[in-house]
C-alpha cells in the first residue's frame, strides 16, 4: 500500500471541494472518499487503487432512511447495508432490495459496507486485481487478457473488445429493478441520475465506470412509491451458498391482474458489465399470462444478445433458468 494523507472533512462542501482537486473521478484518482472501506481498502492493499488523499466521510449526515413526500424512500449514501436490509419499510415495500443485500458478502462486511460504496463496487476480475497483469480498466490501452484467458465468472452482456469484467453488486441489481434514482452533489451543484444511466458500458473506455465527475459525492438514493400488489424476488445462483459472488442472479418485480402480468421489472446480475436491466424481458412479460411459456419467452429475450467467452457459455442457460425460477417464485408467492 502506498502512503496517503487521511482527511476528515468537517462538512459536505469541504469534502466536495477537496475531492474536486482530483484528476479524475474514475480509476487512478488521487482522491477517494472513504465510507465502509470494504472495497477501497482491499484495492489499496493490492496497489490497484493508489490515492494520495483519502477523505473519511463517515461523520457527514448521510446515514438516514426516510420516507419521501410521494410515498417513496430516501436512503442516505452512508447507510450501512445491514441497516438497510433490516429496515421495516424496506422489508415491507422493497423486499427484493432486502433479499439482495442479505445474499451478499458476510454479516461483518454488511455491517460496514455503505450504500454509496456499493454503487461504486469494482469488479472481481482477477486480471483487474493483479497489477502484474495487463488490464484496460486499470491501465487504459494495456489490453484485456481475460478475453483469451480465465473468464468463467465474467460478463456475457454489455462486454466490448476492451473489457469483459462483470459488475459484482447484488444491491445494484435490485435497485435497477426498483427504478431507483441516484442523487449526486458536485462542484456544479446537485443532480439526479436514473439508476440505469449511472453505470456505463465499457465500450472503448472501460476505466470509466460511472457518470461521476471529479468532486462528485453520492448523497442518497431514492426509490419511487411501491406499486400496490407487486411481488418481488431476488434469486442468486453461485458456486457456494454464502460469501460468494453471483454467477447469475435476477431481481424480479411483477404486478398481476386478471391472471396476467400487468407490469414487470427484470434486472440481472453476475452476467453483465453493469447491473443489467432487461427491457426485452419486461416487454415479453407484460400483458401475458403467468405460465411457463411466458417465462421461457422472457428468459430467451433477456439473454438474446449474450456473447459468451471461452469458459462462460454455461451462463446463458444458467441465467435463463434463474429468470424463469424467479418469475415462478414471484407469481406464486
C-alpha positions in Angstrom: 0.0 0.0 0.0 1.2 3.5 -0.9 1.4 6.3 1.7 -1.6 8.7 1.7 -3.0 11.7 3.5 -6.0 10.9 5.7 -8.5 13.8 6.0 -11.8 14.1 7.8 -13.8 16.9 6.1 -15.9 18.9 8.5 -18.8 19.2 6.1 -20.1 18.1 2.7 -19.0 21.3 1.0 -15.4 20.8 2.2 -15.4 17.2 1.1 -16.6 18.0 -2.4 -14.2 21.0 -2.8 -11.2 18.8 -1.7 -12.3 15.9 -4.0 -12.7 18.2 -6.9 -9.0 18.6 -7.0 -8.7 15.1 -8.2 -7.5 14.5 -11.8 -10.4 12.1 -12.4 -13.4 10.5 -10.6 -12.5 7.1 -12.1 -9.7 4.7 -11.7 -6.4 6.3 -11.0 -7.9 9.2 -9.0 -5.6 10.7 -6.4 -8.5 11.5 -4.1 -11.0 8.9 -2.8 -14.0 9.1 -0.4 -13.9 6.5 2.4 -17.2 5.0 3.7 -17.0 1.5 5.0 -13.8 0.8 3.1 -14.7 -2.8 2.3 -13.7 -2.4 -1.3 -11.4 0.6 -1.3 -9.0 -0.7 1.4 -8.7 -4.1 -0.3 -7.8 -2.4 -3.6 -5.3 -0.1 -1.9 -3.6 -3.1 -0.3 -3.3 -4.6 -3.8 -2.0 -1.2 -5.2 -4.9 -1.2 -7.7 -6.1 2.0 -6.0 -3.3 4.4 -5.1 -4.9 7.6 -3.9 -2.7 10.3 -2.3 -5.6 11.6 -0.2 -8.4 9.6 1.4 -11.4 11.6 2.7 -13.3 10.0 5.5 -17.0 11.0 5.1 -18.4 8.8 7.9 -19.2 11.9 10.0 -21.3 13.5 7.3 -25.1 13.3 8.0 -25.8 10.9 5.1 -26.9 7.9 7.2 -30.7 8.1 7.3 -33.5 6.2 5.8 -36.6 8.5 5.4 -40.0 8.5 3.7 -40.4 10.9 0.8 -43.4 13.1 0.4 -44.7 11.0 -2.5 -44.6 7.8 -0.5 -41.1 6.6 -1.7 -37.9 6.1 0.3 -34.8 8.2 0.6 -31.7 6.2 1.5 -28.6 8.1 2.6 -25.3 7.1 0.9 -23.7 6.3 4.3 -26.5 3.9 5.4 -24.9 0.6 6.2 -26.1 -2.4 4.2 -27.3 -4.3 7.3 -29.4 -1.3 8.5 -31.0 -1.0 5.0 -31.7 -4.7 4.6 -33.4 -4.9 8.1 -35.3 -1.7 7.9 -39.0 -2.3 8.4 -40.1 -0.1 5.5 -37.6 -1.6 3.1 -38.7 -5.1 4.0 -42.4 -4.2 3.5 -42.2 -2.1 0.3 -38.8 -3.1 -1.3 -38.3 -6.7 -0.3 -36.2 -7.5 -3.3 -33.6 -5.0 -2.1 -33.5 -6.6 1.4 -33.2 -10.0 -0.1 -30.4 -8.9 -2.4 -28.3 -7.3 0.4 -28.7 -10.3 2.7 -27.4 -12.6 0.0 -24.3 -10.6 -0.5 -21.0 -10.7 1.4 -20.9 -11.7 5.1 -22.6 -10.2 8.1 -19.4 -8.5 9.1 -19.0 -6.8 5.7 -22.7 -5.8 5.6 -22.3 -4.1 8.9 -19.6 -1.9 7.5 -20.4 -1.5 3.8 -22.4 1.6 2.7 -25.0 2.2 0.0 -22.8 4.7 -1.8 -19.8 2.4 -1.7 -21.9 -0.5 -3.1 -22.8 1.6 -6.1 -19.1 2.0 -6.7 -18.1 -1.6 -6.0 -15.5 -2.6 -8.5 -15.1 -5.9 -10.5 -13.6 -9.1 -9.1 -11.9 -9.9 -12.4 -8.6 -11.5 -11.4 -6.7 -9.5 -14.1 -8.0 -6.2 -12.7 -6.9 -7.1 -9.2 -3.4 -8.3 -10.2 -1.1 -5.4 -11.1 1.3 -7.8 -12.7 -1.2 -8.4 -15.4 -2.5 -6.1 -18.2 -6.0 -4.6 -17.8 -7.7 -1.9 -19.8 -9.8 -1.0 -16.8 -6.8 -0.4 -14.6 -4.4 0.8 -17.2 -6.2 2.0 -20.4 -4.7 0.6 -23.6 -2.8 -2.2 -21.9 -5.2 -4.9 -23.2 -7.7 -7.4 -21.8 -6.1 -10.8 -21.2 -9.4 -12.1 -19.8 -10.8 -12.4 -23.3 -8.4 -15.2 -24.1 -7.7 -16.2 -20.5 -9.7 -17.2 -17.4 -13.2 -15.8 -18.0 -15.6 -18.3 -16.3 -17.1 -15.6 -14.0 -17.1 -12.7 -16.4 -19.7 -10.9 -18.4 -21.8 -12.2 -21.3 -23.9 -9.0 -21.7 -22.6 -5.5 -22.4 -19.0 -6.5 -22.9 -16.7 -5.0 -25.5 -13.4 -5.9 -27.2 -11.7 -3.9 -24.5 -13.3 -5.3 -21.3 -15.5 -8.2 -20.2 -15.4 -7.6 -16.5 -18.6 -8.3 -14.5 -20.2 -5.8 -12.1 -20.2 -7.7 -8.8 -23.0 -6.0 -6.8 -26.2 -7.6 -5.6 -27.7 -4.5 -4.2 -27.4 -2.7 -7.5 -29.3 -5.4 -9.4 -32.3 -4.8 -7.0 -32.0 -1.0 -7.3 -32.2 -1.4 -11.1 -35.4 -3.4 -10.8 -36.9 -0.9 -8.4 -36.4 2.1 -10.7 -34.1 3.9 -8.2 -32.6 7.3 -8.7 -29.1 8.3 -7.6 -28.6 11.8 -6.2 -25.2 13.5 -6.6 -23.8 16.7 -5.2 -20.8 18.1 -7.0 -18.9 21.3 -7.7 -21.5 22.3 -10.2 -24.4 21.6 -7.8 -26.9 18.8 -7.3 -28.2 16.4 -10.0 -30.3 13.3 -10.1 -29.4 10.3 -12.3 -31.8 7.4 -13.2 -30.2 4.3 -11.9 -30.0 2.7 -15.4 -27.8 5.7 -16.5 -25.5 5.7 -13.5 -23.2 2.9 -14.6 -21.5 3.0 -18.0 -20.8 0.2 -20.5 -17.1 -0.4 -21.0 -17.0 0.4 -24.8 -13.5 1.7 -25.5 -13.2 3.4 -22.1 -13.6 0.6 -19.6 -11.7 2.6 -17.0 -14.7 5.0 -16.8 -17.3 3.0 -14.9 -19.9 5.6 -13.8 -21.1 9.1 -14.7 -19.3 10.6 -11.6 -17.0 13.6 -12.3 -14.2 14.9 -10.1 -15.6 16.1 -6.8 -19.0 14.4 -7.2 -20.3 12.9 -4.0 -23.3 10.4 -3.9 -25.6 11.8 -1.2 -28.6 9.4 -1.4 -30.6 7.0 -3.4 -34.4 7.4 -3.7 -37.0 4.7 -4.5 -40.4 5.6 -6.0 -43.6 4.7 -4.2 -44.3 0.9 -4.3 -46.8 -0.5 -6.7 -49.8 -1.9 -4.9 -49.9 -5.7 -5.1 -46.4 -6.1 -6.6 -44.5 -9.3 -5.9 -40.7 -9.1 -5.5 -38.0 -11.8 -5.6 -34.2 -11.8 -5.7 -32.6 -15.1 -6.7 -28.9 -15.6 -6.7 -27.1 -18.6 -8.2 -23.4 -19.1 -7.1 -20.7 -21.7 -6.6 -21.3 -21.9 -2.9 -24.2 -21.0 -0.6 -22.6 -18.0 1.2 -20.0 -15.2 0.9 -19.8 -15.7 -2.9 -20.4 -13.6 -5.9 -23.2 -14.4 -8.3 -22.7 -16.5 -11.5 -26.2 -15.3 -12.3 -28.9 -13.5 -10.4 -32.3 -12.0 -11.1 -34.3 -9.3 -9.4 -37.9 -9.5 -10.3 -40.8 -7.1 -9.5 -44.1 -8.1 -11.1 -47.7 -7.0 -10.7 -50.6 -9.3 -11.6 -54.2 -8.5 -12.7 -56.9 -10.8 -14.0 -54.4 -13.7 -14.3 -52.0 -11.7 -16.4 -48.8 -9.8 -15.7 -49.7 -6.1 -15.9 -46.2 -4.7 -15.1 -42.7 -6.2 -14.9 -39.2 -5.1 -13.9 -36.4 -7.6 -14.5 -32.7 -7.0 -13.7 -29.8 -9.5 -13.9 -26.6 -9.7 -12.0 -23.5 -11.8 -12.5 -23.8 -11.7 -16.3 -23.4 -8.0 -17.2 -20.7 -5.4 -17.2 -23.2 -3.3 -15.3 -26.3 -4.1 -13.3 -28.4 -5.4 -16.3 -32.0 -4.2 -16.7 -33.8 -6.2 -19.4 -36.4 -4.2 -21.1 -36.7 -7.1 -23.6 -37.8 -9.5 -20.8 -40.2 -6.9 -19.4 -41.9 -6.5 -22.8 -42.2 -10.2 -23.2 -44.0 -10.5 -19.9 -46.3 -7.5 -19.9 -49.9 -8.4 -20.7 -49.1 -12.1 -20.8 -50.4 -15.0 -18.5 -48.0 -16.1 -15.8 -47.1 -19.5 -17.1 -44.1 -21.5 -18.2 -44.3 -20.4 -21.8 -44.3 -16.8 -20.9 -41.4 -17.2 -18.5 -39.4 -19.0 -21.2 -40.0 -16.2 -23.7 -38.9 -13.6 -21.2 -35.8 -15.6 -20.3 -34.9 -16.0 -24.0 -35.4 -12.3 -24.6 -33.2 -11.4 -21.7 -30.3 -13.4 -23.0 -30.8 -12.9 -26.7 -27.8 -10.7 -27.2 -25.5 -12.6 -24.9 -21.9 -13.1 -26.2 -20.1 -15.7 -24.1 -16.4 -16.2 -23.9 -14.4 -19.5 -23.9 -15.3 -20.5 -20.4 -18.7 -19.0 -19.6 -21.1 -20.1 -22.2 -22.9 -22.0 -19.4 -24.0 -18.7 -18.0 -26.6 -18.3 -20.8 -28.7 -21.3 -19.8 -28.0 -20.6 -16.1 -29.2 -17.0 -16.4 -32.3 -18.2 -18.3 -33.2 -20.7 -15.6 -32.6 -18.0 -13.0 -35.0 -15.7 -14.6 -37.7 -18.4 -15.0 -37.4 -19.6 -11.5 -37.5 -16.2 -10.0 -40.7 -15.5 -12.0 -42.3 -18.7 -10.7 -41.4 -17.7 -7.2 -42.8 -14.2 -7.6 -46.0 -15.1 -9.3 -46.9 -18.0 -6.9 -46.0 -16.1 -3.7 
